[in-house]
Amino acid sequence: MHDLELFRRSRVYLLSGILLVADKGYQGVAKLHSFSVTPFKAGRDRPLTELQRQFNDNLSSYRVRIEHVNRCIKRFKILQCRYRNKQRTHLLYTSLICGIYTYELET
């Protein structure tokens, strides 16, 4: 499923003052959340300008920290594959994994 469609179906509502920094998978999220930033996308007939490339580079250097956290959390197989246990325990296990990651950061 596409990232933006998954975001729509999740029904997560962000407050209007929260900045949403997203990747290219969320092109069009500005229609759902006005205070959002996504990289510019080049088309076949219109290449990116130098200013747009610079913006995309700055945005990706900011987002790389977020992607590193996602990678560290996804080491746990429970978040990589389909969850087949009781649905109510999924949030508990996810919270525990995030707690383990936070503990690793502090040590």
Buried (B, 14 or more C-beta within 10 A) or exposed (E): EEBBEEBBEEEEEEEEEEEBEBBEEBBEBBEBBEEBBBBBEEEEEEEBEEEBBEBBEEBEEEBEEEEEEEEBBEEBEBBEEEEEEEEEEEEEBBEEBBEBBEEEEEE
